[in-house]
Amino acid sequence: MSSKRELHYQVMWNRLISILEEQALTLVRTAFSTSVREAGDLSAGVFDRQGRMIAQAVTGTPGHVNTMAAAVPHFIEDIGPHRIYPGDVYITNDPWKGTGHLHDITVTTPVFVEDDLIGFFACTAHVVDVGGRGYGPDASEIYEEGFLIPIMKWVTRGELNTDLVNIIKNNVRESDQVVGDIHGLAACNETGRRALKAMLAEFDLDTLDDLAEFIFDRTHAATMAALEPVQKGTFTNTMTVDGYDEPVQLAVSIEVTDKGMNADFTGTSGISKYGINVPLNYAAAYFTYGMLVALAPELPNNYASLAPFTVSAPENVIVNAVHPAPVSVRHVIGHFVTDLCLGAMAEPLPNTVPAEGAGALWNFQASARSADRDNPVPPIEILMFNSGGSGARPTLDGLTATAFPSGVMTMSAEATEQIGPIIIWRKEIREDSGGAGKQRGGLGQVIEIGPTEGYQFEFQAMFDRVANPARGRNGGSDGAPGKVYLDDGTPFATKGKQIVPTDRRLIMELPGGGGFGPPEQRDSAAMANDIEQGYVNSGGLDG
Amino acid sequence: MRIGADVGGTFTDVVLEGTDGSFTSTKVLTTHEAPEIGILNGIEQIMTEAGAAMADLVQIIHGTTLATNALIERRGANTALVTTKGFRDVIETRTEGRYEQYDLNIVLPKPLIPRKDRFVVSERLSASGDELIPFDEDGAAAVIEEIADGGYQSVAVGFLHSYRNPLNERRFRELLLAALPDVSVSISSEVSPQMREYERFNTVAANAYVQPLMASYLMRLQSELTERGASCPLYMIHSGGGLMSVESAADFPVRLVESGPAGGAIFAADLAARYGRDRVLSFDMGGTTAKISLIEDFNPATAKTFEVDRSARFKKGSGMPISIPVIEMIEIGAGGGSIASVDSLGQIRIGPHSAGSEPGPAAYDLGGTEPTVTDANVQLGRLHPETFGATGIDLSPAKAAQAITNAVGDTLGMDAATAAIGISEVVDENMTNAARVHAVENGKNLAGFTMIAFGGGAPLHASRLLDKLGLDELIVPPGAGVGSAIGFLRAPFSYEAVRSFYTNTDAFDVAGANTMLAELTAEAESFVRRGTDAPTVVERQVSMRYAGQGWEIPVTLEASEFDDQAAELLAASFTKAYEEFFGRAIDDLRIETVSWAVKVSSVVEPPERVLLSSDTEGIVASSASRPMYDPVTDDLKESTVIYRDSMTAGAAIAGPAVIVEDQTTTVLASHHLCVMQPDGSLLVTREGAVRL
């Protein structure tokens, strides 16, 4: 390749990523779904005509990493290559072909130059509602979790599929918001399509093929270079987490070869009766994320950087749930996959892999309902994202009250109180909750919340790492396990449907991250600072 | 005669506006220990050169990075933060997110006030401002004792929902000052009465943190000025791009953060008005960063919150949020000194590291060995030893080529010239992408915008950005090297009062909204009146969103008072604004108001219109030429070299060409045409894209 051509391709590669970021940004700003705007629960990508992902916007959640990449080939196959026309837009929320649960809607738009298909734009966002029981783990089959849109046309040659719009409108709560978000996804692809065509015109190209090959070649070489120094062999790990109604054992065996890495989940517990099951594509996303963040954090996500990372699992273990298993809250287990897989790689990558962290988020998702049937008040849904501590790193303490591997952010207490009948009485660092170590685990937090007068909270508790704390590494101590109770001392189950009465407060003590290295090797200045700042009190875990 | 003085990180720029409206300027080194010395030296120097006395000055307008630097370098006062019991750690746990998804070794920003210096008082208001837990007088007394024992110089007070009801914060201040009258106190309901505790607490903490330093600096500056015979009033430029009195600045020093860049945007806005260009993209490129802001209808875009001290590649979330009215701009690590490297993908990357002024670009031959954007410009013939304006620097093209070859060319198998093209294209592309994303974030389409380029680096890159963004018109004004300081002299007195007040269109609180608007107007008016008696204009704005969304968009209010039609009116205005932003509105959803802003500004006489014209008396001949890379034809072209001050009004230059002057160089590609305007501006257009 000539040097000039090389420079043009570099410029176009940057431009593609920038175009996708513009798209993602627009989605975040217009979305109605809290998890889109606070958690970055969305994704946007551009694909070649074979459906191979050329570039992807970096967004807040790793859950779309491979799922998004794998989605477009399904679209091509199910629509049928001969039925792809200019002006079309396709849609699905199939958990196994999209991004792991019905709430994520993926929209794909083909791009044509003259009459030739040159590629696709696709984007995904979590919508507010998909009908069924509503968002939660209670369904025993996916049919109860909402409606499933098989891969189909949302728009055919510019003509909106009004039948489908009508069906959706009649099957979801907040239908204006849901349909509004789907239109937003389609508009987002359209923006990308136009920007791409402008770029192709600027560089006098009529196909993406050569650019895609350039990007794949470069990325493949860099990915292989990043994998090259990793010790070859098979590395295993198991991790027990609380699960929903019974503990879940997660097991992984990662085989590292000179071609890539495969994670096999044989030995993992079977599927749950509840919607915490994980489609394999979603588990793959959290495995791949863990490996990329450890080995090659600067690599962009595309077909070539993801291809070397594969997964396998027996059918119907909890991380390979198949239709019609319920999968609504697949992130509860899915988020542990990253720590599980990183843990397996601790042996070959001792200076990289952190201790275990709180992992799953401690979301508070409640229905505020009238406390007194005779005095009805309007029902309101409340959602708060909260994070415990992350695991200590080989050379750094863990992160306090910060999500990992999810990129979720919390909401302002003041803003939450403006919208819902809730009072957040306390949201503070939980002292003594980080596992002791040469590097200390990140601290959890303590949250105290209660309903305002006239309301009570009905909600599905889904709090993990209560019976199974985050484990320390290399001699570091475990992080403090989580605790949940009412302010009058009434114990509260960490799972299942319960009520916070009108005059009570729910107290949640979020788990801390594990420590790294023997505590007695902790730097004395760091220890003194822990005590001065009150992160650690004598008698605490570090004491 | 008036002075505009901009204290920056390296240089202090002083501009003197003569009685005839002409400008002279000087640059002196910033004196970090006592910045007033640098300013005073600069002022005395320029007054002597002008043959005038300090007593001839009628006004001094000053902007400074001192507050920003104190925050970044953590050189503020020993400060305590007092908050509502249960919320001690808000400024430490932040958003609970990671600004970089792909970094296991991420380091989160440290809280400005460490945990040991954060105290709590039992008290609690509801979201509507009603008392849930009474203010604990005994508890407050105990905290005040700890503050006395701890020897704190300054105290920040931030209680939950104080933007709705400031009484508890005020009560704490009263008790504190009764016990410790010499302590500085900042309360969040005055500094930044906006909802969202993380941003508000951090803002009040920042204000308290820099207050003793800034108050003492301003006092010293004012007394020194008086001593040296300048008895004229001194005003400060604030982050919103207006003037404020020294007293207001001493009370709310956090409003001085980012005041220098604000000056640049005002400079561009004034030019926009002068030339009658109602959609302008302001492009300011210096040694370390490039800043881009949008100016519509001669007013720079503004925001209610921004971040200082972004540590990681200027990434969102890596700094600390400050919620005050500010001129909105995007800043990226792309300056003349930004260093080029090759990453593991074989991609050329620029910045965020900068060679700064020491050691500087390799071509400066002052010890720098890493290739910078400036080195690429030297290699490509855009900068040349014979015409490089900066005094005391002997440009070395050989050193530039060496650095580029070592760090980029050898890795990619390219010669220095090709690698330099790559560096130049990548930095231009980075700036272009940043401008596009910034426009999208603000719901704008850049088509039809005019670019105004200033700062030492911008005119070198502006014509390429013009092409990449598909714009038709570029203006390179005179005085581009000291644009911010000139901008200071164009700023009105202004103050924007902002407060959160939550209501919605289903149950609109007319009385509440009216009271709040009246209070905000009175507050803003009183600040402006500390500085001027001139007539004022009042602008009102409300941030709104559909119920269920988390992002608000600003809507301008036409009326100063609401009646029972308020909800319909607001809904209609919001729907219109939403459509402009996102292309389509959504029916039948409740609309919420989140925060309200009233800005009072003194009326500034609109500048005299200057008619830009591409009419020319013909292409000027220049005997000088040199080979320069031309991105349009993608090869080396013999290019015209001309001194800017040799061009008279109406003189035209056709690209490829460079127009050189002391502080910068304007580059034209082969399809660009540049015409000198009567006021000394350069108007650059593309062939066939001339607008009259």
Interface residues (C-beta under 8 A of the other chain):
Chain A: S3 K4 E6 L7 Q10 V11 W13 N14 R15 S18 E21 E22 L25 T26 V28 R29 T30 A31 F32 T34 R37 E38 V58 T59 G60 P62 V128 E174 D176 Q177 G180 H183 G184 A187 R218 T219 A221 A222 A225 A226 L292 V293 A294 A296 P297 E298 L299 P300 T352 P354 F385 N386 S387 R393 T395 L396 L399 T400 A401 T402 A403 F404 G407 V408 M409 T410 M411 S412 A413 E414 A415 E417 Q418 I423 I424 W425 R426 K427 E428 I429 Q445 E448 T452 E532 Q533 G534 Y535
Chain B: K85 G86 F87 R88 D89 V90 E92 T93 T95 E96 G97 R98 Q101 Y102 D103 L104 N105 I106 V107 L108 P114 R115 K116 R124 S126 A127 L132 L160 H161 M195 R196 E197 Y198 D343 S344 L345 G346 Q347 I348 L412 G413 M414 D415 T418 I421 G422 E425 V426 E429 N430 N433 R436 V437 V440 E441 Y502 Y546 G548 Q549 G550 W551 F581 F582 G583 R584 I586 D587 D588 L589 D634
